[in-house]
Amino acid sequence: MIKIKVSDLLGKHKMSQAELSRLTGIRPGTINALYYETVKRISIDQIDRLCKVFNCQPGDIFEYIPD
């Protein structure tokens, strides 16, 4: 299972989903799906945008948890 840590990062950076959407250009619905970990796929470009805003590595956004 892949854990998506966008909700953790938003809390750490004291940022709203709307602000993240505005800063990244990623649709609010997609940000919401990332927040609730219901997203089925994400593009490399979106990962790049998230890394730029959060000033982090992809591994800071995603975590693999063995089943």
C-alpha positions, -999 to 999 in steps of 0.1 A, spaced: 0 0 0 12 35 -8 5 62 19 1 97 5 12 122 31 -3 154 16 -25 159 46 5 157 69 25 182 48 -4 206 47 -6 206 85 32 210 88 32 240 64 -1 254 79 -16 255 44 -51 248 31 -61 226 3 -72 257 -16 -39 274 -12 -20 242 -23 -43 241 -54 -35 277 -62 2 273 -57 5 241 -77 -21 246 -104 -35 212 -95 -73 210 -96 -90 213 -61 -107 179 -66 -73 163 -72 -58 180 -41 -88 167 -21 -83 132 -35 -46 133 -25 -56 147 10 -80 118 16 -58 92 -2 -85 83 -27 -65 93 -58 -59 65 -83 -30 80 -102 -8 111 -102 14 125 -129 51 131 -126 44 168 -133 20 169 -103 46 153 -81 72 178 -93 48 207 -84 41 193 -49 78 189 -43 85 225 -53 58 239 -30 67 217 0 104 220 -8 108 182 -4 116 149 -22 90 126 -36 97 102 -8 85 128 17 51 127 -1 47 90 -5 55 60 18 53 23 9 38 2 36 39 -36 29 6 -54 32 
